[in-house]
Amino acid sequence: MQNRLLFVSAIALLAWAAVSSAAEFGFNTNRGDGGTASGGEVAAKATSLDANDIVVPTPLSVGIDDLGWKRGWSDASHEGPWRVGMRKDRWMVWEDYESIVYVGRTVGARLQCLFIMCEFDRSNICAEYPTTTLEGDSWDNSALVDANDFVIMDYVKDNAAYIEFGLHGVGHEHWEDGNRTRAEFANKDEDNAPWPFPDVWGHMECYERLIDQYGISFPESFVAPAHAYYYNPNDVNDTGGLMNAWGVKYAVEEEAPYLVDHGLMVLERQWLVDWNKVGQAPTELVSADYCWIGSHWANFIEDEPADNHIAADKWIAWFNMIKDAPDRYLPKNTVQAFSQYLYQSYANITIDANGVEIDNSGMPGWAYELDLVGNLVLKVALDANTHVSSATVNGDNIACYYEDRGYGYIILPAMGKSSYTLSCSVGSSEMANFVLNDGSYNVNKFETWSDAARVSVQMYGTQDVSVKLDIFEPLEVLSNTESLVVNSVQWDEPNSTLVVNVTATDNQGVEGDLIVLGGAVGDLSGEGRVDFVDFGILADQWFGPPGSPSADIAPILEGDGVVDGLDLDMLVGDWLEDNSL
């Protein structure tokens, strides 16, 4: 019976091979063999780092409130919203979003942007939630509905690498019978007392329906309008509990003596610029006690959209001040900033001439339960023409590395409640194998073998992932999830650098693996070609445990302990493929 199954499989394989090309640079194979982890090799003439040259920097970034309004002027004198703080009849246009993207792209960061969505209501959804707008159940937004709505929201989604779509609110305030009260999620006039829970739950439901019109996923970060935040550790339905129930993980508030509130992590922010100061950026950094500042959309634009670059350049100069500060750094995104704060708060980190010792045993359990522990960033002062030439953590690869304005940034993978040693050196050469992260995404882990590598990423939007590889030449690159799309692959042989352009299909980001293969996964014999020799190896192990060489080549880089149809499919995908570029 087994031979008959093998014969049928062989006939199917040959039929497939007759009508398929095996020479394409494809993304449909896996590698199941392991190998020895490699990377971070010591370059010639590398020297140990001086303890004064490496620090655990404090993150500092910005939240930008009130994107999403269409009318930029205030109607506060008529019980309406304050909106953006622009002059009368200043409409918010595509160029005002482009200004944020320009800043984010220039400084290499995904900026937290907090959206109000009522004026993007295309079907009067807000009328079903009367406390969200001044007009209540008489709300009619038809005069503001425009085809350009999709142009703007598609632009926001397409630029998720630089704009984080965060939650601010539906209409910013709370209205009853035409009377406005500050603010949307708590009564600021009554010491942030709670609104009826059905009301605030309805606001969240309304917000979800508004963003669903444009295919936008629900936000993961939040800033309460007017910082009216109801906190009660004994009420699971306080603002933190409400946000957690909707999948929100991160919040930034004006005053937050609590770090976690019913599953929501909350950091404090400080103000350096008035909310309605058009085109104004800070000229100084906040104190070391803060890792966030508040701002408003008006601060990033000008009265005339054509002049927005003036405001944007001011903010770029401020972000560069952060980069130039020895003990600060500009986080790539909100996720990384919050993770860095946790390490600074709970890890015991010792830096000396022998390296960096990290005792992470004090990290609280809730940080892992809420999936908040990610990268740890270290900042290294570099002399001219020098680089970090080697870096390993407990003997394994670091997650990624990049350089900016005279500093190198060593980014470590997420750490458990254990101890770790970072060994590193500087020299005239770069590391031999590493991920160069000059984008706004996160690299969770980087693994290398003799003929394969895996880059685990948290990707936002469309960006390049650059990988320095000198241990093998890549044959193909694939993704382990449909939500992380590989658009193109380029191999720069003289510089041993692989550049993979990828897209995260969810605007809130996608976690997945990029698998880099140095040979056809079906080349079980190692002869450089997938043919009947490899098929024979698979046949000998059919429906049994893997042998040597192993035919257990699916799933990607791992196998599942049995040789079956999944492995046959992998081998068929490489049939007659030449194992070379």
C-alpha positions in Angstrom: 0.0 0.0 0.0 2.8 2.4 0.9 4.5 1.8 -2.5 1.3 2.5 -4.3 1.0 5.8 -2.5 4.5 6.7 -3.4 3.9 5.8 -7.1 0.8 8.0 -7.2 2.7 10.8 -5.5 5.5 10.5 -8.1 3.1 10.6 -11.0 1.5 13.7 -9.5 4.9 15.3 -9.0 6.0 14.6 -12.6 2.7 16.0 -14.0 3.1 19.1 -12.0 6.8 19.5 -13.0 5.9 19.2 -16.7 3.8 22.4 -16.7 5.6 24.4 -14.1 8.7 26.5 -14.2 11.2 25.7 -11.5 13.6 28.5 -12.2 11.6 31.4 -10.8 12.8 33.5 -7.8 9.9 32.3 -5.7 8.5 32.7 -2.2 6.9 29.3 -1.7 9.5 27.1 0.0 10.9 26.4 3.5 14.0 25.2 5.1 13.8 22.7 7.9 17.5 22.1 8.7 18.9 24.0 11.6 22.6 24.8 11.8 24.7 26.9 14.0 23.7 30.4 14.8 26.1 32.8 13.3 26.5 36.6 13.3 28.1 39.5 15.0 31.6 38.3 14.1 34.4 40.4 15.5 36.0 42.6 12.9 39.7 43.2 12.5 41.2 45.7 15.0 38.0 45.9 17.0 38.3 47.2 20.6 36.1 46.9 23.6 33.7 49.7 24.4 34.4 52.1 27.1 31.7 52.1 29.8 31.2 55.8 29.2 30.4 55.3 25.5 27.3 53.2 25.9 24.1 54.1 27.7 20.5 52.9 28.1 18.8 56.0 26.6 15.5 57.4 27.7 13.0 57.5 24.9 11.4 60.8 23.9 8.7 61.2 21.3 5.4 63.1 20.7 1.7 62.5 20.5 -0.2 64.7 17.9 -3.8 65.3 18.9 -6.8 66.2 16.8 -6.1 64.8 13.3 -9.3 63.9 11.5 -11.1 67.2 11.8 -12.1 68.7 8.4 -13.0 72.2 9.7 -9.9 73.6 11.3 -11.6 76.4 13.2 -13.3 76.5 16.6 -17.1 76.5 17.3 -16.6 76.5 21.0 -18.5 79.8 21.5 -21.6 78.0 20.2 -21.3 74.9 22.4 -19.4 73.2 19.6 -15.9 71.6 19.5 -12.6 73.5 19.6 -11.2 71.4 16.8 -7.7 72.2 15.5 -7.2 75.8 16.5 -6.8 77.2 13.0 -8.2 80.5 11.6 -11.8 80.8 10.5 -12.5 79.0 7.2 -9.2 77.1 7.3 -10.1 73.7 6.0 -7.9 70.7 6.7 -6.5 69.2 3.5 -4.4 66.3 2.3 -1.2 68.4 2.6 -1.8 68.7 6.3 -1.4 64.9 6.6 1.5 64.9 4.2 3.4 67.2 6.6 3.3 64.6 9.3 4.5 61.9 6.9 7.3 64.1 5.8 8.5 64.6 9.4 8.2 60.9 10.2 10.0 59.7 7.1 12.8 62.3 7.6 13.5 61.3 11.2 12.8 57.6 10.8 9.9 57.3 13.3 6.3 56.3 13.3 4.6 59.2 15.0 1.6 58.7 17.4 -1.3 60.6 15.8 -4.6 60.8 17.7 -7.7 61.0 15.4 -11.2 62.5 15.9 -13.5 60.9 13.3 -17.0 62.5 13.4 -16.4 64.7 10.4 -15.5 61.6 8.3 -18.9 60.1 9.0 -20.4 59.2 5.6 -23.7 57.8 6.7 -24.7 59.7 9.8 -23.5 57.0 12.2 -23.0 59.5 15.0 -26.8 60.3 15.1 -27.2 56.8 16.6 -25.0 57.9 19.5 -26.4 61.3 20.6 -23.7 62.2 23.2 -21.0 62.2 20.5 -21.9 65.5 18.8 -23.6 68.9 19.4 -26.5 67.9 17.1 -27.2 64.7 18.9 -29.7 62.4 17.1 -30.2 65.3 14.6 -26.6 64.9 13.4 -26.3 65.2 9.6 -22.8 65.2 8.1 -23.9 65.0 4.4 -22.5 68.4 3.6 -19.0 67.3 4.5 -19.1 63.9 2.7 -16.7 64.0 -0.2 -14.9 61.5 -2.5 -11.7 63.0 -1.2 -12.4 61.3 2.2 -11.1 58.0 0.7 -8.1 59.7 -0.8 -7.0 61.0 2.6 -7.7 57.9 4.6 -6.0 55.7 2.0 -3.0 58.0 2.2 -3.0 57.6 6.0 -3.2 53.8 5.7 -0.5 53.7 2.9 1.8 55.7 5.2 1.3 53.6 8.3 5.1 53.5 8.5 5.1 57.1 9.7 1.5 57.7 10.9 0.2 55.6 13.8 -3.6 55.8 13.7 -4.4 56.4 17.4 -7.7 56.9 19.2 -8.7 60.3 20.5 -12.4 60.3 20.1 -15.5 60.6 18.0 -16.2 64.4 18.7 -13.8 65.2 21.5 -16.5 66.3 24.0 -19.7 65.0 25.6 -23.1 66.6 24.7 -26.5 66.3 26.2 -29.4 68.3 24.8 -27.1 70.6 23.0 -25.0 71.3 26.1 -21.3 70.6 25.9 -19.3 69.2 28.8 -15.6 68.4 28.7 -14.8 65.7 27.7 -15.6 62.6 25.8 -14.6 59.8 28.2 -14.9 61.5 31.6 -16.5 64.6 33.2 -13.6 67.0 33.7 -15.8 69.5 35.5 -16.5 66.9 38.1 -12.9 65.7 38.8 -13.0 63.2 35.9 -16.1 61.5 37.1 -17.4 58.7 34.9 -20.1 59.1 32.3 -22.7 56.3 32.2 -20.9 53.2 30.9 -23.3 52.6 28.1 -22.5 56.1 26.8 -18.7 55.6 26.7 -19.1 52.1 25.3 -21.3 53.6 22.6 -18.6 56.1 21.7 -16.1 53.2 21.2 -18.7 51.4 19.1 -19.4 54.5 17.1 -15.6 55.1 16.5 -15.2 51.5 15.3 -18.0 51.9 12.8 -16.6 55.2 11.6 -13.2 53.8 10.8 -14.7 50.6 9.3 -15.9 52.9 6.5 -12.3 53.2 5.4 -10.9 49.8 6.3 -8.9 51.0 9.3 -8.2 48.6 12.1 -9.0 49.6 15.7 -6.2 51.6 17.3 -3.7 50.3 19.9 -2.9 53.7 21.5 -5.0 56.4 23.1 -5.0 59.9 24.5 -8.1 61.1 26.3 -9.6 64.3 25.0 -8.8 67.2 27.3 -7.0 64.5 29.4 -10.3 63.7 31.1 -9.5 60.2 32.2 -11.6 58.3 34.7 -9.3 56.2 36.9 -10.6 53.8 39.6 -8.6 50.8 40.5 -11.7 49.2 41.9 -13.9 49.7 38.8 -13.1 47.4 35.9 -15.1 49.7 33.7 -12.9 52.8 34.3 -11.2 54.3 31.2 -8.4 51.8 31.4 -10.8 48.9 31.5 -12.8 50.3 28.7 -9.8 50.7 26.5 -8.5 47.2 27.3 -11.8 45.7 26.4 -11.4 47.2 22.9 -7.8 46.0 22.5 -6.1 49.3 23.2 -2.7 48.7 24.9 -1.0 52.1 25.3 -2.1 55.5 26.6 -0.4 58.8 27.3 -1.9 61.2 29.8 -1.1 64.5 31.4 -1.0 63.1 34.9 -0.8 59.4 35.5 0.5 58.3 38.9 -0.5 54.7 37.8 1.5 52.8 35.3 -1.0 50.1 34.4 -4.8 50.5 34.7 -6.9 47.4 34.1 -4.7 46.1 31.3 -3.8 49.6 29.8 -0.2 50.8 30.2 -0.2 54.6 30.8 2.7 57.0 30.6 2.8 60.7 31.4 3.4 63.5 28.9 4.5 67.1 29.3 3.6 70.2 27.3 6.2 72.4 25.6 3.9 74.1 23.0 0.4 75.6 23.4 -2.2 73.6 21.6 -3.3 76.3 19.1 0.2 77.8 18.3 0.3 77.3 14.5 3.6 76.1 13.1 5.4 76.0 16.5 7.8 73.4 17.7 9.7 73.1 21.0 13.1 74.5 21.3 14.2 72.4 24.3 13.8 68.9 25.7 11.7 67.9 28.6 13.1 66.8 31.9 14.4 63.2 32.2 11.3 62.2 34.1 9.2 62.3 30.9 9.5 60.3 27.7 6.6 61.9 25.9 5.4 65.4 25.0 1.9 66.5 23.9 1.2 68.5 20.8 -1.6 69.3 18.4 -2.0 69.2 14.7 -1.9 72.9 14.4 1.7 72.8 15.7 2.8 70.8 12.6 1.2 73.0 9.9 0.9 76.6 8.8 -2.0 78.9 7.9 -1.3 78.2 4.3 -0.9 74.5 3.4 1.8 75.4 0.9 3.9 76.6 3.8 3.6 73.4 5.9 7.2 72.5 5.2 8.3 75.5 7.5 6.6 74.0 10.5 7.7 70.5 9.6 11.4 71.5 9.4 11.1 73.0 12.9 9.9 69.7 14.3 12.7 67.8 12.4 15.2 70.1 14.1 13.6 69.2 17.5 13.7 65.5 16.8 17.4 65.9 15.9 18.0 67.5 19.3 16.7 64.3 20.8 19.1 62.2 18.7 22.0 64.5 19.6 21.4 64.2 23.4 23.8 61.5 24.7 21.2 60.0 27.2 18.1 60.3 24.9 16.8 58.6 21.8 13.9 58.9 19.4 12.0 55.6 19.5 11.0 54.1 16.2 7.4 53.7 17.3 5.1 53.6 20.4 5.6 49.9 21.0 9.4 50.4 21.3 9.1 53.4 23.5 6.9 51.7 26.0 9.1 48.6 26.1 12.2 50.8 26.7 10.4 52.5 29.6 9.7 49.1 31.2 13.4 48.0 31.0 14.5 51.3 32.5 12.0 50.9 35.3 12.5 47.2 36.2 15.7 45.8 34.8 19.0 46.1 36.6 21.5 47.1 33.9 25.3 47.3 34.6 27.7 48.7 32.1 31.5 48.3 32.4 34.5 47.6 30.2 33.6 43.9 30.0 30.2 44.6 28.4 26.6 45.1 29.6 25.0 42.9 32.2 21.2 42.9 32.2 19.3 41.4 35.1 15.7 41.3 34.0 14.3 39.2 36.8 12.4 42.2 38.2 10.2 42.6 35.2 6.6 42.3 36.4 4.5 39.5 35.2 1.7 41.8 33.9 4.2 43.2 31.4 4.4 39.8 29.8 0.7 39.0 30.2 -0.1 42.2 28.3 2.5 41.6 25.6 4.4 44.8 26.4 8.0 43.6 26.7 9.9 44.0 23.4 13.2 45.5 22.4 15.8 47.0 24.6 17.8 49.8 23.0 21.4 50.8 23.8 23.1 53.9 22.4 26.8 53.9 21.6 28.9 57.0 20.9 31.0 56.5 17.8 34.1 58.3 16.7 34.4 59.2 13.0 34.8 56.1 10.7 34.0 53.6 13.4 31.1 51.2 13.8 29.9 48.6 16.3 32.0 45.7 14.9 30.6 42.9 17.0 27.5 42.5 19.2 26.0 39.4 20.7 23.6 38.8 23.6 24.3 35.6 25.5 26.2 34.5 22.4 23.3 35.0 20.0 22.5 37.7 17.4 21.2 41.0 18.5 17.8 41.9 16.9 19.1 44.8 14.7 21.4 47.8 14.5 21.6 51.2 12.9 23.6 54.4 13.1 22.4 58.0 13.2 24.1 61.4 13.8 27.3 59.9 15.4 25.7 57.2 17.5 25.2 53.5 17.0 22.0 51.8 18.3 22.2 48.2 19.4 18.7 46.8 19.7 18.2 43.6 21.7 15.4 41.1 21.3 12.7 40.8 24.0 14.1 39.4 27.2 12.5 37.0 29.7 12.8 37.2 33.5 16.5 36.2 33.4 20.0 37.5 33.1 21.8 38.5 29.9 25.2 39.6 28.8 25.8 41.9 25.8 29.3 41.6 24.4 30.3 44.2 21.9 33.2 46.1 20.4 33.9 49.0 18.0 36.2 49.1 15.0 36.6 50.3 11.5 34.4 47.5 10.1 30.7 46.8 10.4 29.3 43.5 11.8 29.3 40.7 9.3 25.7 39.6 9.8 23.0 41.9 11.1 19.7 43.6 10.3 20.2 47.3 9.4 17.0 48.8 10.7 16.8 52.3 9.2 13.0 52.2 9.1 10.3 52.6 11.7 9.5 48.9 12.2 10.6 46.6 15.0 12.9 43.6 14.6 11.9 41.1 17.3 14.6 38.5 16.5 17.4 37.7 14.0 18.5 34.1 13.6 21.1 32.8 11.2 22.3 29.4 10.1 24.8 28.2 7.5 22.3 28.5 4.6 19.2 30.2 6.1 18.2 33.2 8.1 15.0 34.4 9.8 14.1 38.0 10.5 11.1 38.3 12.9 9.6 41.7 12.4 6.7 43.9 13.6 6.1 45.8 10.3 4.2 49.0 9.7 3.2 50.1 6.2 5.6 49.4 3.3 9.3 49.5 4.1 12.7 48.0 3.2 14.3 45.4 5.4 18.1 45.4 4.9 20.1 42.4 6.0 23.9 42.2 5.9 24.8 38.5 5.1 28.2 37.1 4.5 27.6 33.4 5.5 25.6 32.5 2.4 24.1 34.0 -0.7 20.3 34.2 -0.7 18.3 32.2 -3.3 14.8 33.2 -2.2 12.9 35.1 0.5 9.5 34.3 1.7 7.0 35.4 4.4 5.3 33.0 6.9 2.0 35.0 6.8 -0.2 36.4 4.1 -0.5 39.7 6.1 3.2 40.4 5.5 3.7 40.7 1.7 7.1 40.5 0.0 7.0 43.0 -2.8 10.6 42.8 -4.1 14.0 41.3 -3.3 17.4 42.8 -4.2 20.8 41.2 -3.5 23.8 43.6 -3.5 26.6 41.1 -3.9 29.6 43.5 -3.6 28.3 44.7 -0.2 26.7 41.4 0.9 23.4 43.1 1.5 19.9 41.9 1.0 17.1 44.4 0.7 13.5 43.1 1.0 10.6 45.4 0.4 7.6 44.3 2.4 4.1 45.6 3.2 2.1 45.0 6.3 -1.6 44.8 5.2 -2.9 45.9 8.6 -2.5 49.6 9.3 -1.8 48.8 13.0 1.1 46.6 12.0 1.8 42.9 11.3 4.1 40.5 13.1 5.7 37.9 10.9 8.9 36.2 9.8 10.9 36.8 6.7 12.7 33.6 5.8 15.9 33.9 3.8 17.1 30.7 2.1 20.5 30.0 0.6 19.3 27.0 -1.4 16.2 25.2 -2.6 14.4 23.8 0.4 13.7 20.6 -1.6 17.4 19.9 -2.2 17.6 17.3 0.5 20.7 15.6 -0.9 22.6 18.9 -1.0 23.6 18.3 -4.6 22.4 21.7 -5.8 19.4 20.4 -7.7 15.9 19.1 -6.7 15.3 15.8 -8.5 14.4 12.1 -8.0 17.3 11.7 -5.6 15.6 14.1 -3.2 12.2 12.5 -3.9 13.7 9.1 -3.0 14.9 10.5 0.3 11.4 11.8 1.0 9.8 8.5 0.0 12.0 6.5 2.4 10.7 8.7 5.3 7.1 8.9 4.1 4.6 9.0 7.0 7.4 8.4 9.4 9.8 10.4 11.6 12.5 12.4 9.8 15.8 10.8 9.0 19.2 12.1 8.0 19.1 14.1 5.8 15.7 15.1 7.0 12.7 15.3 4.7 10.7 17.1 7.3 10.9 20.5 5.6 7.5 21.9 6.5 6.5 24.2 8.3 9.2 26.8 7.6 12.5 26.2 9.4 10.8 24.0 12.0 9.2 20.9 10.6 6.4 19.1 12.5 8.0 15.7 13.3 6.5 13.7 10.4 7.1 13.5 6.7 3.8 13.9 4.8 2.0 15.8 2.2 3.1 19.2 3.5 6.7 18.2 2.9 5.9 16.7 -0.5 4.3 20.0 -1.5 7.5 21.8 -0.5 9.6 19.5 -2.5 7.3 19.7 -5.6 7.6 23.5 -5.4 11.4 23.2 -6.0 11.3 20.4 -8.6 14.3 20.6 -10.9 15.3 23.9 -9.4 18.9 24.8 -9.6 20.3 25.7 -6.2 22.1 28.9 -7.2 21.4 32.5 -8.0 
